[in-house]
């Protein structure tokens, strides 16, 4: 009140009569305020005020609580809807995966059947083997995959030896490996080494094969030639089977028509030690090809990838074995980058058994000779994949 009186005195001193009207108004307002204070002192006024505040409070809280309840109910409905939706999505994804796996299994079984048939057909003499695969190049037995140009262009610089391959510190003697193609289904669609070699034959070699077939067909007739051809396939398969059983230490009853070729290389078989693998699947997952190794064993102090060949004609030099050294190099390169084989191989051995019983000829491929044939293989591999990439 003192402050108010002081303000009033200042106003009166400064403005005089001009503030009389305002002063009167202020006094009237003060009188009204004092009369209202008397009312507020009554108990009834406070009860009414309290009741009014409580009504406002309930009016404010109830809509909030109702809104929260509604939101909770909505969230529960949304959560239930999400669970149903997610369940439906999970079932749909599971069904889709099951359909895809079923389709892949069918494709794999189909390719495995074809692969097994080709495995039997691959075990025959050099010329017939190449001719057999050449006649099947136009078929769609295998699904051809296409590689990026950058992979194809740099393919010829790929090394044959894997310096980063992890090998066991102690080379324990393990059981003989005989890996099946079914153990590595992701590589079933890879082209085989023999298929690639047949697809990249030179024009002269293709012409020679055509002349060979034409000559025999003329001499024997079509039916007789086909019988002769099938018989050679069976003979080649049996030849490899007898060697395989012998390496496993099983007793074999060699048929008369295969006995000379089998006896031709029997001394070589006896020299083999520390047999690591027999008739085993191999695939190169960096260069995308596959094959089947006849044997991996120690021969005269060298761990070798061995390829058995049967021939009626003398193979007096390594070049007379045609693409056999290239095939060996391809197998060695794939083996050195495969985790399925816990060792590295730096040597190849070609053994040619003769149908006339003559002692077998052997050709060791290692060091610079091996690297030369590896280079030739990479060029053929590049040629093959380039032709595949150009196909529409």
Buried (B, 14 or more C-beta within 10 A) or exposed (E): EEEEEEEBEEBBEEEEEEBEEEEEEBEEEEEEEEEEEEEEEEEEEEEEEEEEEEEEEEEEEEEEEEEEEEEEEEEEEEEEEEEEEEEEEEEEEEEEEEEEEEEEEEBBEEBBEBBEEBBBBBBBBBBBBBBBBBEBEEEEBBEBEEBEEEBBEEBEEBEBBBEEBEEEEEEEEEEBBBBBBEEBBEBBBBBBBBBBBBBBBEEEBEEEBEEEBEEBBEEBEEEEBEEEBEEBBBBBBBBBBBBBBBBEEEEEEBEEEBEBBBBBBBEBBEEBEEBBBBBBBBBBBEBBBBBBBBBBBBBEEBBBBBBBBBBEEEBEEBEBBBBBBBBBBBBBBBBBBBEBBBBBBBBBBBBBBBBEEBEBBBBBBBEEBBBBBBBBBBBBBBBBBBEBBEEE
